Structures are given as C-alpha cells and as structure tokens.
Amino acid sequence: MLDMTLNGRADDRRSGSKIAGFTVTTILNRKDYNVGRMPAAMVSETVELKASGEFEQQKEQ
C-alpha cells in the first residue's frame, strides 16, 4: 500500500499552469521479494521508500 500526501497546490508564475506537489511513502519487506539474505543485525528486513513529485496541468492550446 502507498500512502500519498498532497503537499499543496499553486499556480506556476512562469507558465501560468496549475501545479500540485505530493509525497508518496511505503514500507517494503525484503523477504517478500527474496532480496538479500543478510543477518538482521547487518541490514534491516524492511525498507522505507519515499518519493516526491509534482503534477502540472497542461494549458489548452
């Protein structure tokens, strides 16, 4: 499951288009994907994944 947070919306001053910023996070268990069989003391079994980005609404031509 991905958790998504809308960070805000605004008008881009240069292009005049509308933009929306967001952050997405999730936690993956390495065992679910058979990734790296390392002792737990060396590497955690869970990996936190974070991504940030923005969407831009295209202006009509």
Jmol script that loads the backbone (N, CA, C; Angstrom):
load data "model"
ATOM      1  N   MET A   1       0.840  -1.173   0.000  1.00  0.00           N
ATOM      2  CA  MET A   1       0.000   0.000   0.000  1.00  0.00           C
ATOM      3  C   MET A   1       0.889   1.242   0.000  1.00  0.00           C
ATOM      4  N   LEU A   2       0.495   2.229  -0.786  1.00  0.00           N
ATOM      5  CA  LEU A   2       1.195   3.501  -0.835  1.00  0.00           C
ATOM      6  C   LEU A   2       0.407   4.551  -0.063  1.00  0.00           C
ATOM      7  N   ASP A   3       1.104   5.332   0.729  1.00  0.00           N
ATOM      8  CA  ASP A   3       0.490   6.473   1.406  1.00  0.00           C
ATOM      9  C   ASP A   3       0.882   7.715   0.629  1.00  0.00           C
ATOM     10  N   MET A   4      -0.117   8.478   0.195  1.00  0.00           N
ATOM     11  CA  MET A   4       0.151   9.686  -0.588  1.00  0.00           C
ATOM     12  C   MET A   4      -0.355  10.906   0.161  1.00  0.00           C
ATOM     13  N   THR A   5       0.474  11.937   0.199  1.00  0.00           N
ATOM     14  CA  THR A   5       0.130  13.192   0.852  1.00  0.00           C
ATOM     15  C   THR A   5       0.195  14.317  -0.173  1.00  0.00           C
ATOM     16  N   LEU A   6      -0.861  15.081  -0.276  1.00  0.00           N
ATOM     17  CA  LEU A   6      -0.864  16.261  -1.131  1.00  0.00           C
ATOM     18  C   LEU A   6      -0.195  17.385  -0.350  1.00  0.00           C
ATOM     19  N   ASN A   7       0.925  17.869  -0.855  1.00  0.00           N
ATOM     20  CA  ASN A   7       1.678  18.912  -0.146  1.00  0.00           C
ATOM     21  C   ASN A   7       1.149  20.309  -0.414  1.00  0.00           C
ATOM     22  N   GLY A   8       0.426  20.480  -1.508  1.00  0.00           N
ATOM     23  CA  GLY A   8      -0.134  21.794  -1.806  1.00  0.00           C
ATOM     24  C   GLY A   8      -0.359  21.976  -3.292  1.00  0.00           C
ATOM     25  N   ARG A   9      -1.144  22.998  -3.604  1.00  0.00           N
ATOM     26  CA  ARG A   9      -1.439  23.357  -4.994  1.00  0.00           C
ATOM     27  C   ARG A   9      -1.142  24.829  -5.182  1.00  0.00           C
ATOM     28  N   ALA A  10      -0.743  25.179  -6.407  1.00  0.00           N
ATOM     29  CA  ALA A  10      -0.420  26.577  -6.691  1.00  0.00           C
ATOM     30  C   ALA A  10      -0.466  26.814  -8.193  1.00  0.00           C
ATOM     31  N   ASP A  11      -0.391  28.085  -8.562  1.00  0.00           N
ATOM     32  CA  ASP A  11      -0.256  28.469  -9.962  1.00  0.00           C
ATOM     33  C   ASP A  11       1.215  28.752 -10.214  1.00  0.00           C
ATOM     34  N   ASP A  12       1.763  28.164 -11.266  1.00  0.00           N
ATOM     35  CA  ASP A  12       3.151  28.405 -11.639  1.00  0.00           C
ATOM     36  C   ASP A  12       3.251  29.813 -12.212  1.00  0.00           C
ATOM     37  N   ARG A  13       4.105  30.633 -11.644  1.00  0.00           N
ATOM     38  CA  ARG A  13       4.203  32.043 -12.056  1.00  0.00           C
ATOM     39  C   ARG A  13       4.754  32.204 -13.472  1.00  0.00           C
ATOM     40  N   ARG A  14       5.644  31.301 -13.877  1.00  0.00           N
ATOM     41  CA  ARG A  14       6.247  31.423 -15.209  1.00  0.00           C
ATOM     42  C   ARG A  14       5.303  30.963 -16.317  1.00  0.00           C
ATOM     43  N   SER A  15       4.715  29.770 -16.142  1.00  0.00           N
ATOM     44  CA  SER A  15       3.891  29.205 -17.221  1.00  0.00           C
ATOM     45  C   SER A  15       2.409  29.506 -17.057  1.00  0.00           C
ATOM     46  N   GLY A  16       1.993  29.852 -15.830  1.00  0.00           N
ATOM     47  CA  GLY A  16       0.583  30.110 -15.568  1.00  0.00           C
ATOM     48  C   GLY A  16      -0.244  28.852 -15.373  1.00  0.00           C
ATOM     49  N   SER A  17       0.395  27.672 -15.473  1.00  0.00           N
ATOM     50  CA  SER A  17      -0.348  26.418 -15.296  1.00  0.00           C
ATOM     51  C   SER A  17      -0.492  26.088 -13.815  1.00  0.00           C
ATOM     52  N   LYS A  18      -1.429  25.216 -13.523  1.00  0.00           N
ATOM     53  CA  LYS A  18      -1.664  24.791 -12.138  1.00  0.00           C
ATOM     54  C   LYS A  18      -0.756  23.610 -11.822  1.00  0.00           C
ATOM     55  N   ILE A  19      -0.170  23.611 -10.610  1.00  0.00           N
ATOM     56  CA  ILE A  19       0.694  22.516 -10.187  1.00  0.00           C
ATOM     57  C   ILE A  19       0.247  22.010  -8.815  1.00  0.00           C
ATOM     58  N   ALA A  20       0.536  20.736  -8.565  1.00  0.00           N
ATOM     59  CA  ALA A  20       0.226  20.118  -7.276  1.00  0.00           C
ATOM     60  C   ALA A  20       1.424  19.274  -6.856  1.00  0.00           C
ATOM     61  N   GLY A  21       1.906  19.486  -5.644  1.00  0.00           N
ATOM     62  CA  GLY A  21       3.038  18.729  -5.116  1.00  0.00           C
ATOM     63  C   GLY A  21       2.548  17.618  -4.203  1.00  0.00           C
ATOM     64  N   PHE A  22       3.265  16.494  -4.215  1.00  0.00           N
ATOM     65  CA  PHE A  22       2.858  15.350  -3.407  1.00  0.00           C
ATOM     66  C   PHE A  22       4.070  14.569  -2.913  1.00  0.00           C
ATOM     67  N   THR A  23       3.840  13.747  -1.889  1.00  0.00           N
ATOM     68  CA  THR A  23       4.838  12.820  -1.366  1.00  0.00           C
ATOM     69  C   THR A  23       4.185  11.453  -1.237  1.00  0.00           C
ATOM     70  N   VAL A  24       4.913  10.411  -1.643  1.00  0.00           N
ATOM     71  CA  VAL A  24       4.427   9.038  -1.558  1.00  0.00           C
ATOM     72  C   VAL A  24       5.415   8.243  -0.715  1.00  0.00           C
ATOM     73  N   THR A  25       4.902   7.448   0.239  1.00  0.00           N
ATOM     74  CA  THR A  25       5.763   6.599   1.062  1.00  0.00           C
ATOM     75  C   THR A  25       5.164   5.204   1.184  1.00  0.00           C
ATOM     76  N   THR A  26       6.034   4.234   1.378  1.00  0.00           N
ATOM     77  CA  THR A  26       5.606   2.865   1.654  1.00  0.00           C
ATOM     78  C   THR A  26       6.755   2.136   2.328  1.00  0.00           C
ATOM     79  N   ILE A  27       6.461   1.007   2.930  1.00  0.00           N
ATOM     80  CA  ILE A  27       7.479   0.162   3.545  1.00  0.00           C
ATOM     81  C   ILE A  27       7.408  -1.210   2.887  1.00  0.00           C
ATOM     82  N   LEU A  28       8.560  -1.673   2.396  1.00  0.00           N
ATOM     83  CA  LEU A  28       8.656  -2.973   1.754  1.00  0.00           C
ATOM     84  C   LEU A  28       9.414  -3.930   2.654  1.00  0.00           C
ATOM     85  N   ASN A  29       9.007  -5.184   2.665  1.00  0.00           N
ATOM     86  CA  ASN A  29       9.727  -6.225   3.389  1.00  0.00           C
ATOM     87  C   ASN A  29      10.591  -6.955   2.369  1.00  0.00           C
ATOM     88  N   ARG A  30      11.908  -6.954   2.569  1.00  0.00           N
ATOM     89  CA  ARG A  30      12.825  -7.569   1.619  1.00  0.00           C
ATOM     90  C   ARG A  30      12.551  -9.056   1.429  1.00  0.00           C
ATOM     91  N   LYS A  31      12.077  -9.733   2.464  1.00  0.00           N
ATOM     92  CA  LYS A  31      11.791 -11.168   2.361  1.00  0.00           C
ATOM     93  C   LYS A  31      10.670 -11.455   1.360  1.00  0.00           C
ATOM     94  N   ASP A  32       9.730 -10.514   1.211  1.00  0.00           N
ATOM     95  CA  ASP A  32       8.631 -10.695   0.260  1.00  0.00           C
ATOM     96  C   ASP A  32       9.130 -10.803  -1.173  1.00  0.00           C
ATOM     97  N   TYR A  33      10.337 -10.299  -1.431  1.00  0.00           N
ATOM     98  CA  TYR A  33      10.891 -10.274  -2.785  1.00  0.00           C
ATOM     99  C   TYR A  33      12.186 -11.087  -2.899  1.00  0.00           C
ATOM    100  N   ASN A  34      12.504 -11.875  -1.856  1.00  0.00           N
ATOM    101  CA  ASN A  34      13.730 -12.683  -1.820  1.00  0.00           C
ATOM    102  C   ASN A  34      14.977 -11.850  -2.117  1.00  0.00           C
ATOM    103  N   VAL A  35      15.046 -10.675  -1.521  1.00  0.00           N
ATOM    104  CA  VAL A  35      16.192  -9.796  -1.726  1.00  0.00           C
ATOM    105  C   VAL A  35      17.148  -9.925  -0.553  1.00  0.00           C
ATOM    106  N   GLY A  36      18.394 -10.244  -0.846  1.00  0.00           N
ATOM    107  CA  GLY A  36      19.471 -10.258   0.138  1.00  0.00           C
ATOM    108  C   GLY A  36      19.194 -11.036   1.408  1.00  0.00           C
ATOM    109  N   ARG A  37      19.865 -12.111   1.552  1.00  0.00           N
ATOM    110  CA  ARG A  37      19.727 -12.914   2.779  1.00  0.00           C
ATOM    111  C   ARG A  37      20.884 -12.574   3.719  1.00  0.00           C
ATOM    112  N   MET A  38      20.791 -11.414   4.330  1.00  0.00           N
ATOM    113  CA  MET A  38      21.809 -10.926   5.263  1.00  0.00           C
ATOM    114  C   MET A  38      21.288 -11.081   6.689  1.00  0.00           C
ATOM    115  N   PRO A  39      22.173 -11.227   7.640  1.00  0.00           N
ATOM    116  CA  PRO A  39      21.737 -11.252   9.040  1.00  0.00           C
ATOM    117  C   PRO A  39      21.044  -9.943   9.405  1.00  0.00           C
ATOM    118  N   ALA A  40      19.973 -10.028  10.190  1.00  0.00           N
ATOM    119  CA  ALA A  40      19.189  -8.850  10.573  1.00  0.00           C
ATOM    120  C   ALA A  40      20.048  -7.796  11.272  1.00  0.00           C
ATOM    121  N   ALA A  41      21.118  -8.223  11.938  1.00  0.00           N
ATOM    122  CA  ALA A  41      21.980  -7.267  12.635  1.00  0.00           C
ATOM    123  C   ALA A  41      22.737  -6.376  11.648  1.00  0.00           C
ATOM    124  N   MET A  42      22.869  -6.823  10.400  1.00  0.00           N
ATOM    125  CA  MET A  42      23.620  -6.055   9.407  1.00  0.00           C
ATOM    126  C   MET A  42      22.709  -5.159   8.558  1.00  0.00           C
ATOM    127  N   VAL A  43      21.560  -5.707   8.141  1.00  0.00           N
ATOM    128  CA  VAL A  43      20.659  -4.986   7.252  1.00  0.00           C
ATOM    129  C   VAL A  43      19.227  -5.235   7.717  1.00  0.00           C
ATOM    130  N   SER A  44      18.429  -4.183   7.757  1.00  0.00           N
ATOM    131  CA  SER A  44      17.038  -4.316   8.169  1.00  0.00           C
ATOM    132  C   SER A  44      16.243  -5.124   7.142  1.00  0.00           C
ATOM    133  N   GLU A  45      15.235  -5.850   7.602  1.00  0.00           N
ATOM    134  CA  GLU A  45      14.370  -6.599   6.699  1.00  0.00           C
ATOM    135  C   GLU A  45      13.376  -5.690   5.998  1.00  0.00           C
ATOM    136  N   THR A  46      13.147  -4.504   6.543  1.00  0.00           N
ATOM    137  CA  THR A  46      12.202  -3.577   5.916  1.00  0.00           C
ATOM    138  C   THR A  46      12.961  -2.401   5.305  1.00  0.00           C
ATOM    139  N   VAL A  47      12.409  -1.905   4.212  1.00  0.00           N
ATOM    140  CA  VAL A  47      12.987  -0.765   3.511  1.00  0.00           C
ATOM    141  C   VAL A  47      11.895   0.276   3.340  1.00  0.00           C
ATOM    142  N   GLU A  48      12.174   1.520   3.751  1.00  0.00           N
ATOM    143  CA  GLU A  48      11.204   2.591   3.570  1.00  0.00           C
ATOM    144  C   GLU A  48      11.492   3.287   2.246  1.00  0.00           C
ATOM    145  N   LEU A  49      10.466   3.408   1.443  1.00  0.00           N
ATOM    146  CA  LEU A  49      10.581   4.024   0.134  1.00  0.00           C
ATOM    147  C   LEU A  49       9.840   5.359   0.166  1.00  0.00           C
ATOM    148  N   LYS A  50      10.504   6.454  -0.248  1.00  0.00           N
ATOM    149  CA  LYS A  50       9.892   7.785  -0.269  1.00  0.00           C
ATOM    150  C   LYS A  50      10.119   8.404  -1.646  1.00  0.00           C
ATOM    151  N   ALA A  51       9.095   9.069  -2.156  1.00  0.00           N
ATOM    152  CA  ALA A  51       9.212   9.780  -3.429  1.00  0.00           C
ATOM    153  C   ALA A  51       8.414  11.075  -3.344  1.00  0.00           C
ATOM    154  N   SER A  52       8.939  12.110  -3.972  1.00  0.00           N
ATOM    155  CA  SER A  52       8.259  13.401  -4.040  1.00  0.00           C
ATOM    156  C   SER A  52       8.168  13.817  -5.497  1.00  0.00           C
ATOM    157  N   GLY A  53       7.122  14.540  -5.819  1.00  0.00           N
ATOM    158  CA  GLY A  53       6.981  14.996  -7.193  1.00  0.00           C
ATOM    159  C   GLY A  53       5.873  16.013  -7.316  1.00  0.00           C
ATOM    160  N   GLU A  54       5.635  16.401  -8.544  1.00  0.00           N
ATOM    161  CA  GLU A  54       4.526  17.317  -8.772  1.00  0.00           C
ATOM    162  C   GLU A  54       3.878  17.024 -10.110  1.00  0.00           C
ATOM    163  N   PHE A  55       2.593  17.330 -10.177  1.00  0.00           N
ATOM    164  CA  PHE A  55       1.814  17.231 -11.397  1.00  0.00           C
ATOM    165  C   PHE A  55       1.599  18.645 -11.913  1.00  0.00           C
ATOM    166  N   GLU A  56       1.641  18.789 -13.227  1.00  0.00           N
ATOM    167  CA  GLU A  56       1.364  20.084 -13.842  1.00  0.00           C
ATOM    168  C   GLU A  56       0.232  19.913 -14.851  1.00  0.00           C
ATOM    169  N   GLN A  57      -0.807  20.723 -14.673  1.00  0.00           N
ATOM    170  CA  GLN A  57      -1.932  20.691 -15.601  1.00  0.00           C
ATOM    171  C   GLN A  57      -1.546  21.446 -16.859  1.00  0.00           C
ATOM    172  N   GLN A  58      -1.630  20.758 -17.982  1.00  0.00           N
ATOM    173  CA  GLN A  58      -1.277  21.376 -19.264  1.00  0.00           C
ATOM    174  C   GLN A  58      -2.341  22.390 -19.666  1.00  0.00           C
ATOM    175  N   LYS A  59      -1.890  23.503 -20.210  1.00  0.00           N
ATOM    176  CA  LYS A  59      -2.816  24.524 -20.710  1.00  0.00           C
ATOM    177  C   LYS A  59      -3.389  24.053 -22.033  1.00  0.00           C
ATOM    178  N   GLU A  60      -4.628  24.419 -22.296  1.00  0.00           N
ATOM    179  CA  GLU A  60      -5.253  24.077 -23.569  1.00  0.00           C
ATOM    180  C   GLU A  60      -4.639  24.933 -24.659  1.00  0.00           C
ATOM    181  N   GLN A  61      -4.439  24.312 -25.796  1.00  0.00           N
ATOM    182  CA  GLN A  61      -3.823  25.014 -26.941  1.00  0.00           C
ATOM    183  C   GLN A  61      -4.837  25.814 -27.704  1.00  0.00           C
TER     184      GLN A  61
END
end "model"
wireframe off; spacefill off
backbone 0.3
color backbone group
